[in-house]
């Protein structure tokens, strides 16, 4: 009887020969090996002996089986894992980049045919189940042959166009002459400008109905940013469903400048609808100036402005906007003087001296309860904003309008002074007695004791901080910001009843200085929680909804399994067609949904560069439908709802939902990003990347 150990050694040897054969890509199951005699088996001996010989022989080993592989633990919600699986078993998904290109869909169809399920290219529960149970040893059930339609529409995406590091959004727009300005029809949309801080193009998602109410704005926006006014944006000219950009091939600058007028020219676009944006002296936000005359000719717009009535100082010309989505950044001569020369240079903005919160009755700190719809104020001062010249020599209650100071030599009528956290306006001065208006600028009237410092506010031409925002963060992770104006001015905001109940602390504050003469940008300074320059960094609010519920998206109807969210799947559109999405699976939570953003990856069908496009739309009667009736097709990037750029296959990348309190991003790779809480998880709407369409050339 042969020893079992001998049998196992022989089996392992045969298995080794088989593995070598697989490594040589021989699919016949017949392996021919090699140049020396294997160990001989002595029968009936119970030991294995080896005989050495110089005779070269050929040993033929036949193996008809297959070594099964285990894919049960593979996470096929990650598209890269799907692509790796398809490539491992010869279905050819191409580059494993996590992007749902046409090659990946064709590979899915080949796999579906092989295992005998519906051939649709969609990744759903049935396909995922087959992948998890697939061992690599299954028999082919069906062949898959691409249809003529599928073949002609197949786009091969090169690796350089699909990797994250090289995907860019095209920013060049056509140079055209526009005579009709697009009407502002969107409640929410994108606005663009040239940043007063960096000098680069910037865009922001904003709303027509912007207000300084805690928890009821677009929250959060990008990072800690709150409202357009916080960031230097002017009043809205037009909002767009897609982000605007800088115009290519067009330039603008001040072409002439006299003591009474100046002229701006836009070269490359003869358009009479331009608005012109300037930074006023001692500010860092844009405002428009209306020309006294404007003329256009082929490729040229010329606008002349009168300096009468303009704020004295050095103005800065930033950009021009014709209301169609393309912004023209100014270069060359951009600064002009209104009135006599003035000093418009100052020391750099430095650090915060104090920040505080109050209502009309109390200072707020240490988690004090604040009722719904309360009006609150936030005030900040910089370390250079107030100069201390004297102290109080009498007790001051909450109603006293006369204060006595040790010395009145440094004060004048009209000065603003700060005692503790209360601002006062000096109305009269007599024998070291100041008659004041109490609680000036809506500050809190307080009791002040003998020896309290009487700090005088420096003038606007010396004060640097003119705008900004403060970010509050709750213990549960909710973040909201409120607007800040000039230092030394209490900024009012209302506590909305839509706030999640939480303990909110001042987490971050950022303010911007005014633009100095000769500078093209303005400076800023910020401080975070725990910064020593913020005297009181633990202001808290306890407020709102007990158990806040986030919005969500459901994939299918639990009663019949039908997909709830509908959209185009590999459709081809041209002018006159309609693109429609219906996200019936979206449900609101504690608050009504304010807007939905769709972002598409744009894969070129020709020689264009990979790009992307975002679309904003708002719910209508609790229906989350987006419709675009294509009025025309463009060969270059566009920003309006009913015009699409041709030469691309558009694949839905994500669905973003914002209800004014929270923002959730449902990505097509099953990742769910909770922007509000800063967390990531997974969602079950697994077919988002199957929403795809191509815009054909006219």
Buried (B, 14 or more C-beta within 10 A) or exposed (E): EBEEEBEEBBEEEBBEBBEBBBEEEEEEEEBEBEEEBBEEBBEEEEEBEEEEEEEEEEEEBEBEEEEEEEBEEBEBBBBBBBBBBBBEBEBEBBBBBBBBBBBBBBBBBBBBBBBEBEBBBBBBEBBBEBBBEBEEEBEEEEEBEEEEEBEEBBBEBEEEBBBEEEBEBBBEBBBEBBEEBBEBEBBBBBBBBBBBBEBEBBBBBBBEEBEBBBBBBBBBBEEBBBBBBBBBBBEBBBBBBBBBBBBBEBBBBBBEBEEEBBBBBBBBBBBBBBBBBBBBBBBBBBEEBEBEEBEBEEBBBBBBBBBEEBEBBBBBBBBBBBBBBBBBBBEEBBBBBBEEEBEBEBEEBBEBBBBBBBBBEEBBBEBBEBEEEBEBBBBBBBEBBBEEBBBBBEEBEEEBEEBBBEEBEEBEEEBBBBBBBBBBBBEEBEEBBBBBEBBBBBBBBBEBEEEBBBBBBBEBEBBBBBBBBBBBBBEEBBBBBBBBBBBBBBBBBBBBEBBBBBEBBBBBBBBBBBBBBEBBBBBBBBBBBEBEBBEBBEBBBBBBBEEBBBBBBBBBEEEEEEBBBBBBBBBEBBBEBEBBBBBBBBBBBBBEBBBBBBBBBBBBBEEBEBBBBBBBBBBEEEEBBBEBEBEBBBEBBBBBBBBBBBBBBBBBBBBBBBBBBBBBBBBBBBBBBBBBBEEEEEBBBBBBBBBBBBBBEE
